[in-house]
Every structure is written in C-alpha cells, then in structure tokens.
C-alpha cells in the first residue's frame, strides 16, 4: 500500500523515522513502546492502518506538554 493513497491520514513514517521517534521520545524505550502500541491500535480502529507523524505527535502530546511547563 502506498501512503499517498486517498483516504490516508497523511504521509507514513519512512526513512528518518528512527531519528524522529528518538527525538519525540527523548530516547526513552517506554515511550517508544507506548507510541508504537497505541499508534497501531488507533490506526487499526480508525481504519487508516498507517503510522504517521501526525498520529505520533498526537500520542506524544501529554509528555511534550509537560516539558514546556
């Protein structure tokens, strides 16, 4: 499946994804596990079946917001 197909939520995570996820999680394995597990569940439930930057950004919002306080 191509990530640019109609109905997709946005560009899928491709090359550079490891660096992006490392930056997003602060290198914490527990946060990475949470993002992958929760992202997969949400992508299946909402029918997109695609892990995207937008999805990971949304899931990471709680700990990103806590760093800016």
PDB file as gemmi writes it, atoms N, CA and C in Angstrom:
CRYST1    1.000    1.000    1.000  90.00  90.00  90.00 P 1                      
ATOM      1  N   UNK A   1       0.837  -1.194   0.000  1.00  0.00           N  
ATOM      2  CA  UNK A   1       0.000   0.000   0.000  1.00  0.00           C  
ATOM      3  C   UNK A   1       0.879   1.253   0.000  1.00  0.00           C  
ATOM      4  N   UNK A   2       0.467   2.200  -0.746  1.00  0.00           N  
ATOM      5  CA  UNK A   2       1.184   3.459  -0.812  1.00  0.00           C  
ATOM      6  C   UNK A   2       0.622   4.433   0.214  1.00  0.00           C  
ATOM      7  N   UNK A   3       1.473   5.189   0.925  1.00  0.00           N  
ATOM      8  CA  UNK A   3       0.976   6.110   1.940  1.00  0.00           C  
ATOM      9  C   UNK A   3       0.199   7.289   1.376  1.00  0.00           C  
ATOM     10  N   UNK A   4       0.324   7.554   0.079  1.00  0.00           N  
ATOM     11  CA  UNK A   4      -0.346   8.710  -0.513  1.00  0.00           C  
ATOM     12  C   UNK A   4      -1.693   8.357  -1.130  1.00  0.00           C  
ATOM     13  N   UNK A   5      -2.195   7.172  -0.854  1.00  0.00           N  
ATOM     14  CA  UNK A   5      -3.483   6.777  -1.397  1.00  0.00           C  
ATOM     15  C   UNK A   5      -4.593   7.627  -0.791  1.00  0.00           C  
ATOM     16  N   UNK A   6      -5.660   7.863  -1.538  1.00  0.00           N  
ATOM     17  CA  UNK A   6      -6.798   8.610  -0.978  1.00  0.00           C  
ATOM     18  C   UNK A   6      -7.306   7.949   0.292  1.00  0.00           C  
ATOM     19  N   UNK A   7      -7.687   8.762   1.235  1.00  0.00           N  
ATOM     20  CA  UNK A   7      -8.198   8.247   2.497  1.00  0.00           C  
ATOM     21  C   UNK A   7      -7.144   8.092   3.569  1.00  0.00           C  
ATOM     22  N   UNK A   8      -5.904   8.282   3.209  1.00  0.00           N  
ATOM     23  CA  UNK A   8      -4.828   8.176   4.194  1.00  0.00           C  
ATOM     24  C   UNK A   8      -4.774   9.444   5.026  1.00  0.00           C  
ATOM     25  N   UNK A   9      -4.372   9.302   6.283  1.00  0.00           N  
ATOM     26  CA  UNK A   9      -4.329  10.439   7.212  1.00  0.00           C  
ATOM     27  C   UNK A   9      -3.179  11.382   6.913  1.00  0.00           C  
ATOM     28  N   UNK A  10      -2.167  10.915   6.262  1.00  0.00           N  
ATOM     29  CA  UNK A  10      -1.013  11.744   5.962  1.00  0.00           C  
ATOM     30  C   UNK A  10       0.146  10.862   5.574  1.00  0.00           C  
ATOM     31  N   UNK A  11       1.314  11.459   5.376  1.00  0.00           N  
ATOM     32  CA  UNK A  11       2.462  10.658   4.966  1.00  0.00           C  
ATOM     33  C   UNK A  11       2.858   9.657   6.046  1.00  0.00           C  
ATOM     34  N   UNK A  12       3.130   8.455   5.614  1.00  0.00           N  
ATOM     35  CA  UNK A  12       3.548   7.415   6.548  1.00  0.00           C  
ATOM     36  C   UNK A  12       4.970   7.692   7.026  1.00  0.00           C  
ATOM     37  N   UNK A  13       5.324   7.025   8.070  1.00  0.00           N  
ATOM     38  CA  UNK A  13       6.664   7.158   8.631  1.00  0.00           C  
ATOM     39  C   UNK A  13       7.619   6.328   7.784  1.00  0.00           C  
ATOM     40  N   UNK A  14       8.595   6.958   7.167  1.00  0.00           N  
ATOM     41  CA  UNK A  14       9.551   6.265   6.306  1.00  0.00           C  
ATOM     42  C   UNK A  14      10.960   6.536   6.801  1.00  0.00           C  
ATOM     43  N   UNK A  15      11.893   6.719   5.883  1.00  0.00           N  
ATOM     44  CA  UNK A  15      13.276   6.983   6.254  1.00  0.00           C  
ATOM     45  C   UNK A  15      13.353   8.207   7.148  1.00  0.00           C  
ATOM     46  N   UNK A  16      14.249   8.169   8.091  1.00  0.00           N  
ATOM     47  CA  UNK A  16      14.361   9.254   9.053  1.00  0.00           C  
ATOM     48  C   UNK A  16      13.424   9.048  10.227  1.00  0.00           C  
ATOM     49  N   UNK A  17      12.616   8.007  10.157  1.00  0.00           N  
ATOM     50  CA  UNK A  17      11.662   7.737  11.217  1.00  0.00           C  
ATOM     51  C   UNK A  17      12.320   7.433  12.545  1.00  0.00           C  
ATOM     52  N   UNK A  18      13.448   6.745  12.526  1.00  0.00           N  
ATOM     53  CA  UNK A  18      14.143   6.412  13.770  1.00  0.00           C  
ATOM     54  C   UNK A  18      14.615   7.680  14.471  1.00  0.00           C  
ATOM     55  N   UNK A  19      15.191   8.593  13.721  1.00  0.00           N  
ATOM     56  CA  UNK A  19      15.648   9.853  14.317  1.00  0.00           C  
ATOM     57  C   UNK A  19      14.474  10.652  14.869  1.00  0.00           C  
ATOM     58  N   UNK A  20      13.391  10.680  14.121  1.00  0.00           N  
ATOM     59  CA  UNK A  20      12.197  11.400  14.551  1.00  0.00           C  
ATOM     60  C   UNK A  20      11.646  10.798  15.845  1.00  0.00           C  
ATOM     61  N   UNK A  21      11.516   9.479  15.887  1.00  0.00           N  
ATOM     62  CA  UNK A  21      10.987   8.821  17.080  1.00  0.00           C  
ATOM     63  C   UNK A  21      11.920   8.998  18.273  1.00  0.00           C  
ATOM     64  N   UNK A  22      13.217   8.972  18.039  1.00  0.00           N  
ATOM     65  CA  UNK A  22      14.173   9.193  19.134  1.00  0.00           C  
ATOM     66  C   UNK A  22      14.012  10.589  19.704  1.00  0.00           C  
ATOM     67  N   UNK A  23      13.874  11.573  18.834  1.00  0.00           N  
ATOM     68  CA  UNK A  23      13.692  12.957  19.276  1.00  0.00           C  
ATOM     69  C   UNK A  23      12.362  13.096  20.010  1.00  0.00           C  
ATOM     70  N   UNK A  24      11.329  12.489  19.500  1.00  0.00           N  
ATOM     71  CA  UNK A  24       9.989  12.600  20.068  1.00  0.00           C  
ATOM     72  C   UNK A  24       9.905  11.966  21.453  1.00  0.00           C  
ATOM     73  N   UNK A  25      10.606  10.857  21.644  1.00  0.00           N  
ATOM     74  CA  UNK A  25      10.524  10.116  22.905  1.00  0.00           C  
ATOM     75  C   UNK A  25      11.629  10.473  23.886  1.00  0.00           C  
ATOM     76  N   UNK A  26      12.580  11.291  23.444  1.00  0.00           N  
ATOM     77  CA  UNK A  26      13.717  11.588  24.307  1.00  0.00           C  
ATOM     78  C   UNK A  26      14.600  10.373  24.513  1.00  0.00           C  
ATOM     79  N   UNK A  27      14.497   9.403  23.623  1.00  0.00           N  
ATOM     80  CA  UNK A  27      15.304   8.198  23.716  1.00  0.00           C  
ATOM     81  C   UNK A  27      14.799   7.194  24.736  1.00  0.00           C  
ATOM     82  N   UNK A  28      13.631   7.410  25.265  1.00  0.00           N  
ATOM     83  CA  UNK A  28      13.076   6.522  26.297  1.00  0.00           C  
ATOM     84  C   UNK A  28      12.336   5.353  25.666  1.00  0.00           C  
ATOM     85  N   UNK A  29      12.763   4.142  26.006  1.00  0.00           N  
ATOM     86  CA  UNK A  29      12.172   2.933  25.439  1.00  0.00           C  
ATOM     87  C   UNK A  29      10.710   2.774  25.845  1.00  0.00           C  
ATOM     88  N   UNK A  30      10.360   3.185  27.061  1.00  0.00           N  
ATOM     89  CA  UNK A  30       8.964   3.043  27.486  1.00  0.00           C  
ATOM     90  C   UNK A  30       8.046   3.920  26.642  1.00  0.00           C  
ATOM     91  N   UNK A  31       8.502   5.111  26.304  1.00  0.00           N  
ATOM     92  CA  UNK A  31       7.692   5.994  25.458  1.00  0.00           C  
ATOM     93  C   UNK A  31       7.602   5.470  24.029  1.00  0.00           C  
ATOM     94  N   UNK A  32       8.687   4.910  23.540  1.00  0.00           N  
ATOM     95  CA  UNK A  32       8.670   4.325  22.195  1.00  0.00           C  
ATOM     96  C   UNK A  32       7.674   3.170  22.142  1.00  0.00           C  
ATOM     97  N   UNK A  33       7.707   2.310  23.134  1.00  0.00           N  
ATOM     98  CA  UNK A  33       6.761   1.205  23.200  1.00  0.00           C  
ATOM     99  C   UNK A  33       5.327   1.690  23.233  1.00  0.00           C  
ATOM    100  N   UNK A  34       5.096   2.740  24.028  1.00  0.00           N  
ATOM    101  CA  UNK A  34       3.746   3.321  24.111  1.00  0.00           C  
ATOM    102  C   UNK A  34       3.304   3.846  22.753  1.00  0.00           C  
ATOM    103  N   UNK A  35       4.187   4.597  22.072  1.00  0.00           N  
ATOM    104  CA  UNK A  35       3.824   5.165  20.765  1.00  0.00           C  
ATOM    105  C   UNK A  35       3.496   4.080  19.743  1.00  0.00           C  
ATOM    106  N   UNK A  36       4.322   3.061  19.680  1.00  0.00           N  
ATOM    107  CA  UNK A  36       4.107   2.006  18.692  1.00  0.00           C  
ATOM    108  C   UNK A  36       2.851   1.199  19.000  1.00  0.00           C  
ATOM    109  N   UNK A  37       2.671   0.841  20.254  1.00  0.00           N  
ATOM    110  CA  UNK A  37       1.499   0.046  20.644  1.00  0.00           C  
ATOM    111  C   UNK A  37       0.214   0.849  20.465  1.00  0.00           C  
ATOM    112  N   UNK A  38       0.183   2.049  21.028  1.00  0.00           N  
ATOM    113  CA  UNK A  38      -1.016   2.887  20.947  1.00  0.00           C  
ATOM    114  C   UNK A  38      -1.290   3.338  19.513  1.00  0.00           C  
ATOM    115  N   UNK A  39      -0.213   3.633  18.790  1.00  0.00           N  
ATOM    116  CA  UNK A  39      -0.373   4.043  17.394  1.00  0.00           C  
ATOM    117  C   UNK A  39      -0.968   2.939  16.544  1.00  0.00           C  
ATOM    118  N   UNK A  40      -0.496   1.720  16.755  1.00  0.00           N  
ATOM    119  CA  UNK A  40      -1.029   0.593  15.991  1.00  0.00           C  
ATOM    120  C   UNK A  40      -2.510   0.377  16.298  1.00  0.00           C  
ATOM    121  N   UNK A  41      -2.857   0.442  17.563  1.00  0.00           N  
ATOM    122  CA  UNK A  41      -4.263   0.258  17.951  1.00  0.00           C  
ATOM    123  C   UNK A  41      -5.138   1.343  17.337  1.00  0.00           C  
ATOM    124  N   UNK A  42      -4.701   2.592  17.444  1.00  0.00           N  
ATOM    125  CA  UNK A  42      -5.514   3.684  16.905  1.00  0.00           C  
ATOM    126  C   UNK A  42      -5.632   3.589  15.383  1.00  0.00           C  
ATOM    127  N   UNK A  43      -4.533   3.253  14.716  1.00  0.00           N  
ATOM    128  CA  UNK A  43      -4.558   3.155  13.251  1.00  0.00           C  
ATOM    129  C   UNK A  43      -5.495   2.047  12.775  1.00  0.00           C  
ATOM    130  N   UNK A  44      -5.571   0.972  13.527  1.00  0.00           N  
ATOM    131  CA  UNK A  44      -6.496  -0.104  13.175  1.00  0.00           C  
ATOM    132  C   UNK A  44      -7.929   0.339  13.431  1.00  0.00           C  
ATOM    133  N   UNK A  45      -8.165   0.924  14.591  1.00  0.00           N  
ATOM    134  CA  UNK A  45      -9.527   1.323  14.950  1.00  0.00           C  
ATOM    135  C   UNK A  45     -10.098   2.411  14.040  1.00  0.00           C  
ATOM    136  N   UNK A  46      -9.241   3.376  13.643  1.00  0.00           N  
ATOM    137  CA  UNK A  46      -9.785   4.454  12.804  1.00  0.00           C  
ATOM    138  C   UNK A  46      -9.754   4.106  11.311  1.00  0.00           C  
ATOM    139  N   UNK A  47      -9.207   2.934  10.983  1.00  0.00           N  
ATOM    140  CA  UNK A  47      -9.243   2.454   9.611  1.00  0.00           C  
ATOM    141  C   UNK A  47      -8.119   2.946   8.716  1.00  0.00           C  
ATOM    142  N   UNK A  48      -7.248   3.815   9.208  1.00  0.00           N  
ATOM    143  CA  UNK A  48      -6.159   4.305   8.358  1.00  0.00           C  
ATOM    144  C   UNK A  48      -5.075   3.257   8.173  1.00  0.00           C  
ATOM    145  N   UNK A  49      -4.871   2.433   9.198  1.00  0.00           N  
ATOM    146  CA  UNK A  49      -3.848   1.397   9.184  1.00  0.00           C  
ATOM    147  C   UNK A  49      -2.495   1.936   8.760  1.00  0.00           C  
ATOM    148  N   UNK A  50      -2.170   3.130   9.244  1.00  0.00           N  
ATOM    149  CA  UNK A  50      -0.922   3.788   8.866  1.00  0.00           C  
ATOM    150  C   UNK A  50      -0.388   4.586  10.053  1.00  0.00           C  
ATOM    151  N   UNK A  51       0.885   4.381  10.385  1.00  0.00           N  
ATOM    152  CA  UNK A  51       1.523   5.149  11.449  1.00  0.00           C  
ATOM    153  C   UNK A  51       2.144   6.400  10.826  1.00  0.00           C  
ATOM    154  N   UNK A  52       1.704   7.559  11.269  1.00  0.00           N  
ATOM    155  CA  UNK A  52       2.150   8.820  10.683  1.00  0.00           C  
ATOM    156  C   UNK A  52       2.755   9.725  11.741  1.00  0.00           C  
ATOM    157  N   UNK A  53       3.449  10.747  11.279  1.00  0.00           N  
ATOM    158  CA  UNK A  53       3.987  11.762  12.189  1.00  0.00           C  
ATOM    159  C   UNK A  53       2.859  12.407  12.984  1.00  0.00           C  
ATOM    160  N   UNK A  54       1.764  12.727  12.312  1.00  0.00           N  
ATOM    161  CA  UNK A  54       0.641  13.379  12.988  1.00  0.00           C  
ATOM    162  C   UNK A  54       0.084  12.501  14.105  1.00  0.00           C  
ATOM    163  N   UNK A  55      -0.010  11.211  13.858  1.00  0.00           N  
ATOM    164  CA  UNK A  55      -0.502  10.286  14.872  1.00  0.00           C  
ATOM    165  C   UNK A  55       0.448  10.243  16.057  1.00  0.00           C  
ATOM    166  N   UNK A  56       1.737  10.097  15.792  1.00  0.00           N  
ATOM    167  CA  UNK A  56       2.710  10.052  16.887  1.00  0.00           C  
ATOM    168  C   UNK A  56       2.762  11.376  17.650  1.00  0.00           C  
ATOM    169  N   UNK A  57       2.664  12.491  16.936  1.00  0.00           N  
ATOM    170  CA  UNK A  57       2.641  13.794  17.612  1.00  0.00           C  
ATOM    171  C   UNK A  57       1.454  13.892  18.560  1.00  0.00           C  
ATOM    172  N   UNK A  58       0.308  13.408  18.114  1.00  0.00           N  
ATOM    173  CA  UNK A  58      -0.886  13.440  18.952  1.00  0.00           C  
ATOM    174  C   UNK A  58      -0.714  12.561  20.190  1.00  0.00           C  
ATOM    175  N   UNK A  59      -0.179  11.365  20.007  1.00  0.00           N  
ATOM    176  CA  UNK A  59       0.005  10.451  21.132  1.00  0.00           C  
ATOM    177  C   UNK A  59       1.067  10.947  22.113  1.00  0.00           C  
ATOM    178  N   UNK A  60       2.059  11.682  21.625  1.00  0.00           N  
ATOM    179  CA  UNK A  60       3.141  12.167  22.477  1.00  0.00           C  
ATOM    180  C   UNK A  60       2.795  13.477  23.169  1.00  0.00           C  
ATOM    181  N   UNK A  61       1.656  14.068  22.851  1.00  0.00           N  
ATOM    182  CA  UNK A  61       1.293  15.376  23.400  1.00  0.00           C  
ATOM    183  C   UNK A  61       1.375  15.451  24.925  1.00  0.00           C  
ATOM    184  N   UNK A  62       0.925  14.451  25.680  1.00  0.00           N  
ATOM    185  CA  UNK A  62       0.969  14.587  27.142  1.00  0.00           C  
ATOM    186  C   UNK A  62       2.374  14.820  27.711  1.00  0.00           C  
ATOM    187  N   UNK A  63       3.371  14.096  27.234  1.00  0.00           N  
ATOM    188  CA  UNK A  63       4.702  14.325  27.805  1.00  0.00           C  
ATOM    189  C   UNK A  63       5.414  15.491  27.143  1.00  0.00           C  
ATOM    190  N   UNK A  64       5.045  15.847  25.931  1.00  0.00           N  
ATOM    191  CA  UNK A  64       5.615  17.046  25.309  1.00  0.00           C  
ATOM    192  C   UNK A  64       5.124  18.293  26.038  1.00  0.00           C  
ATOM    193  N   UNK A  65       3.835  18.320  26.391  1.00  0.00           N  
ATOM    194  CA  UNK A  65       3.277  19.453  27.109  1.00  0.00           C  
ATOM    195  C   UNK A  65       3.900  19.596  28.493  1.00  0.00           C  
ATOM    196  N   UNK A  66       4.233  18.496  29.135  1.00  0.00           N  
ATOM    197  CA  UNK A  66       4.801  18.557  30.486  1.00  0.00           C  
ATOM    198  C   UNK A  66       6.220  19.130  30.465  1.00  0.00           C  
ATOM    199  N   UNK A  67       6.923  19.031  29.331  1.00  0.00           N  
ATOM    200  CA  UNK A  67       8.276  19.587  29.240  1.00  0.00           C  
ATOM    201  C   UNK A  67       8.251  21.105  29.094  1.00  0.00           C  
ATOM    202  N   UNK A  68       7.136  21.659  28.615  1.00  0.00           N  
ATOM    203  CA  UNK A  68       7.082  23.100  28.385  1.00  0.00           C  
ATOM    204  C   UNK A  68       6.518  23.864  29.573  1.00  0.00           C  
ATOM    205  N   UNK A  69       6.150  23.165  30.626  1.00  0.00           N  
ATOM    206  CA  UNK A  69       5.595  23.842  31.804  1.00  0.00           C  
ATOM    207  C   UNK A  69       6.670  24.272  32.757  1.00  0.00           C  
TER     208      UNK A  69                                                      
END                                                                             
